[in-house]
Amino acid sequence: MHKYREAFSTINKTKIYFDNHTMKIIVNPQQRYAKMRAHTATHLLHTQLNTIFPETKQAGSLVEEDYIRFDYQAKEALSNEQIKHIEDEINKLIYL
């Protein structure tokens, strides 16, 4: 029987148990599912940005349970109308 030492990841609030040979990770399923949805949202956003700026390149992102940040490179900033259009198109995909 293993005697585990416990560590707590402050990055993703995951409990990690370990000994010299084995590691056991316990994931919060609600948090994991929320981050999966947010991660999918970054893909939807990137796809919609590509319809406006075909040369768009992702430069990074932050995915939280209830928040995403998508960094991208483009030749100009989005207008308010373009932002609204992107939001509407993504919402159509989500709420079919």
C-alpha positions in Angstrom: 0.0 0.0 0.0 1.3 3.4 -1.0 1.6 6.3 1.5 0.9 9.3 -0.6 2.1 12.8 0.1 -0.4 15.4 -0.9 0.3 18.5 -3.0 -2.2 21.1 -4.2 -1.8 22.8 -7.6 -2.7 26.5 -7.2 -2.7 26.8 -11.0 -5.7 24.6 -11.6 -6.9 23.7 -8.1 -6.1 20.0 -8.7 -5.1 17.7 -5.9 -2.0 15.6 -6.6 -1.0 12.7 -4.5 2.4 11.1 -5.0 5.0 8.8 -3.6 8.3 7.8 -5.0 6.7 5.7 -7.8 3.1 6.6 -8.3 1.1 9.8 -8.9 -2.6 10.1 -8.5 -4.4 13.2 -9.7 -8.0 14.1 -8.7 -9.7 16.5 -11.0 -12.7 18.6 -10.1 -15.2 17.5 -12.9 -17.2 20.8 -12.8 -14.1 22.9 -13.2 -12.7 20.6 -15.9 -15.9 20.7 -17.9 -16.1 24.5 -17.6 -12.5 24.9 -18.9 -13.3 22.5 -21.8 -16.2 24.7 -22.8 -14.0 27.8 -22.6 -11.3 26.1 -24.6 -13.8 25.3 -27.3 -14.8 28.9 -27.3 -11.3 29.9 -28.3 -11.6 27.7 -31.4 -14.9 29.2 -32.3 -13.5 32.7 -31.9 -10.4 31.9 -34.0 -12.6 30.5 -36.7 -14.8 33.7 -36.8 -11.7 36.0 -36.7 -10.4 34.1 -39.8 -13.6 35.1 -41.7 -12.7 38.8 -41.2 -8.9 38.5 -41.2 -7.9 35.4 -43.2 -4.2 35.9 -42.2 -5.1 35.9 -38.4 -2.5 34.0 -36.3 -3.1 33.1 -32.7 -0.6 34.7 -30.4 -1.7 33.1 -27.1 -4.8 32.6 -25.0 -6.0 32.3 -21.4 -8.7 29.8 -20.6 -10.5 30.0 -17.3 -13.8 28.5 -16.1 -15.8 31.6 -17.0 -13.4 33.7 -19.0 -11.2 33.5 -22.0 -8.7 35.8 -23.5 -7.6 35.3 -27.1 -4.5 37.0 -28.3 -4.2 37.3 -32.1 -2.2 39.1 -34.7 -4.0 41.1 -37.4 -3.3 44.2 -39.5 -6.0 46.3 -37.8 -8.3 46.4 -34.8 -11.8 45.0 -35.0 -14.6 47.6 -35.2 -17.6 47.5 -32.8 -19.7 46.1 -35.7 -17.2 43.3 -36.4 -17.1 42.4 -32.7 -21.0 42.2 -32.6 -21.0 40.1 -35.8 -18.5 37.7 -34.3 -20.5 37.4 -31.1 -23.7 36.8 -33.0 -22.1 34.1 -35.2 -20.6 32.3 -32.3 -23.8 32.4 -30.4 -25.6 30.9 -33.4 -23.2 28.0 -33.3 -23.6 27.5 -29.6 -27.4 27.9 -29.4 -28.4 26.0 -32.6 
